[in-house]
């Protein structure tokens, strides 16, 4: 095993460290966050920091760095209070990645990619067409993380849309059925396939699979 | 598409909601967090909430709920200041899942599974043998998330170990080469494979793959 100390990290080049540290915590979710500015310009941006926070109430978290791209997302969330989270599928990866390019605020990434807006009844903010899981989220609060000048945004899930082919009768969404991808680091897109699903773990009992 | 409102969620059974909301944000990292109590008892527990926070300084975050399992992990981190993060591989999934069983604090999950401790020079806390990426982390601070009574623990990466077969010359670790798994929801383990890695996105230029 190669060993890297905190001293080695501090002496490493910026890009090398960025690649290493972004890939060392494991797979990350790949989501397109869509927002709308107050003057009606849509924005869509790839995020790998959307995480589950709790199910009752249904809350998610995401990390934003206000001083760097994609800053429009955070600005729009703060101004309108809402955003959508859309799963990235295998056939969207090149377009999803392109949303990380540094476009001006008056340009919609929907106009610069093959990603298409999808609108739902009574919701102004667009979703991404073809995403098999889509969340309509409301800004709840934020925590400033002083250690590295980032913001942990907390949001509630107000509405949830999913392709019924993914749904299990106990509520679980089997997302590999929708060809949903995961991120390995900043820029590598991976396609996961289910190995096994296990029942609730009980002490001194062997791990058991769910009946297929 | 099936539509679920916040009202539907509040009326849903607890397990149904737990399964749905845990699987609706996308894939999650699968990590074994190992800790040691002040009286020397090891603990290892599966976590899906370890996330990248920043690369300079190298920081990670994880979400803990102090009132539920795995509470020993949080207690040990607070008492000793350190923990290790170990990637879960395909052949470890049944044992990794079993660490979520509710064992008493005086029992080490290493004794109840085939997971094996691995010790490194000058580090008291164990790692998990066979994990192709292992992080030695130091508690830095925490943020109490009042919206759902959870704690966002912030930690620095003090040392990083990886299997050199995963490493790319620009620092990126290609973790599918180590058969690292991802989680879909609470209990479903998935094996991702790389589709493509893309170069830095530039406006009005097509997405380009990294040279293979």
Interface residues (C-beta under 8 A of the other chain):
Chain A: X1 X2 X3 X4 X5 X6 X9 X12 X14 X15 X16 X17 X18 X19 X20 X21 X22 X23 X24 X25 X26 X27 X28 X29 X30 X31 X48 X49 X50 X51 X52 X53 X54 X55 X56 X57 X58 X59 X60 X61 X63 X65 X85 X87 X90 X93 X94 X95 X97 X98 X99 X100 X101 X102 X103 X112 X133 X134 X135 X140 X141 X143 X145 X146 X147 X148 X150 X152 X154 X156 X157 X158 X159 X160 X161 X162 X163 X164 X167 X168 X170 X171 X172 X173 X174 X175 X176 X180 X181 X182 X184 X185 X187 X188 X189 X190 X191 X192 X193 X194 X195 X196 X197 X198 X199 X200 X201 X202 X203 X204 X205 X206 X207 X210
Chain B: X1 X2 X3 X4 X5 X6 X9 X12 X14 X15 X16 X17 X18 X19 X20 X21 X22 X23 X24 X25 X26 X27 X28 X29 X30 X31 X48 X49 X50 X51 X52 X53 X54 X55 X56 X57 X58 X59 X60 X61 X63 X65 X85 X87 X90 X93 X94 X95 X97 X98 X99 X100 X101 X102 X103 X112 X133 X134 X135 X140 X141 X143 X145 X146 X147 X148 X150 X152 X154 X156 X157 X158 X159 X160 X161 X162 X163 X164 X167 X168 X170 X171 X172 X173 X174 X175 X176 X180 X181 X182 X184 X185 X187 X188 X189 X190 X191 X192 X193 X194 X195 X196 X197 X198 X199 X200 X201 X202 X203 X204 X205 X206 X207 X210
